Amino acid sequence: MDQKLQDLYKHVFPALESKKNEFHLYGYTVVTEKGLWDYLVQKKWRRKEISSMRSYEIVQDLFKLSPAQFMTYTQTEAQRNSSAFPELSDEERAILFSPRKID
């Protein structure tokens, strides 16, 4: 994680902790602050210039996150990074799990 992302992470850590505690109340006890942050950076903001985002935008995106969205992301990442499809090459696996436009 580069320095700007680390600074943003530290700045919004209380909000991340609050969201983690909310998920724990719903029974999702494996959720961590780092996991939530990774979701936002890799999924929600993958096409945004994160360093130019305002704190309220970051917190707003975090608080809109539902357990279903987060768990879908974590399950997809686990499958993407696993050897569940040993017959597929890395290229084929990337195609299988890449987001696609629906026409």
Secondary structure, DSSP 8 states (H G I E B T S, - for coil): --HHHHHHHHHTHHHHHHHHHHHHHTT-TT--HHHHHHHIIIIITTTS-GGG--HHHHHHHHHH--HHHHHHHHHHHHHHTSSS-TTS-HHHHHHHTS-----
